Amino acid sequence: MDSLQTLQTVGMSFPTPAYVIGAVLFGVIGIVVYRYAKRAGRPRSKWLGVALMLYPYAVAQTWLLYVVGVALCVGVFIDRD
């Protein structure tokens, strides 16, 4: 318990369960999109899949994680045609 308080005093904290679930969910969606787009020869969807896998490392707020993830998923959905 003492080490947890030490981390909190230096400004570090653990992510919420909602953040972890969102990061894993969008990461798995990104892997699926990347593999599908690579086989189908769709470069824009492939890069959207890469973005879905990597953006949780750059986003700290849970609400922003979901907003960006849904926006990228909508981009994949639009690019499917």
CORWO-V472722 format. One record per backbone hydrogen bond with DSSP energy under -0.5 kcal/mol. NH is the residue of the N-H (numbers start at 0). CO is the residue of the C=O. If there is no record, write none. Layout:
NH_CO, NH_CO
This chain:
4_0, 5_1, 6_2, 7_3, 8_4, 9_5, 10_7, 11_6, 19_15, 20_16, 21_17, 22_18, 23_19, 24_20, 25_21, 26_22, 27_23, 28_24, 29_25, 30_26, 31_27, 32_28, 33_29, 34_30, 35_31, 36_32, 37_33, 38_34, 39_35, 40_36, 41_36, 42_40, 45_41, 46_42, 47_43, 48_44, 49_45, 50_46, 51_47, 52_48, 53_49, 54_50, 56_53, 57_54, 58_54, 64_60, 65_61, 66_62, 67_63, 68_64, 69_65, 70_66, 71_67, 72_68, 73_69, 74_70, 75_71, 76_72, 77_73, 78_74, 79_75, 79_76, 80_77
